[in-house]
Amino acid sequence: FFTGSEGGRCVSFNLTVEELLFFIRKLLEEKVMDVETLKSVFLFLSRHARTTGSESLSYESLRKKYSGVGNNAKNKVEALLARLAARAAHHET
C-alpha cells in the first residue's frame, strides 16, 4: 500500500514535527483516529512520512517529542484547525 518514493517517504506534511504530533494528539483525543497504541502511529510516521524541516523521522524522536509540545506549535495547530473549521462552514454540497 505505502511503497514510498525514492527516499521511502510517501507522505509529506507541511507541518513541523511538533505541529504534526500535536495535531495527531488532538485527533486521538477527539476520537477522529483510533489506535491501540501510539507505537503504531510513531512506527508509521518513521517509515513513511516527512515533515517541514525533517526528511526522515525516527521512532525514538517522535516518542520523546509527543508530550513536549511548545506554545508555538500549539498556536499554529490552533490556527490550522480554525482555517479547517471555516472551510467546513463555507463548504457547499
HELIX and SHEET records of a PDB file:
HELIX    1   1 VAL A   17  GLU A   29  1                                  13    
HELIX    2   2 LEU A   38  HIS A   48  1                                  11    
HELIX    3   3 TYR A   59  LYS A   65  1                                   7    
HELIX    4   4 ASN A   71  ALA A   89  1                                  19    
SHEET    1   A 2 VAL A  11  PHE A  13  0                                        
SHEET    2   A 2 ALA A  49  THR A  51  1                                        
END                                                                             
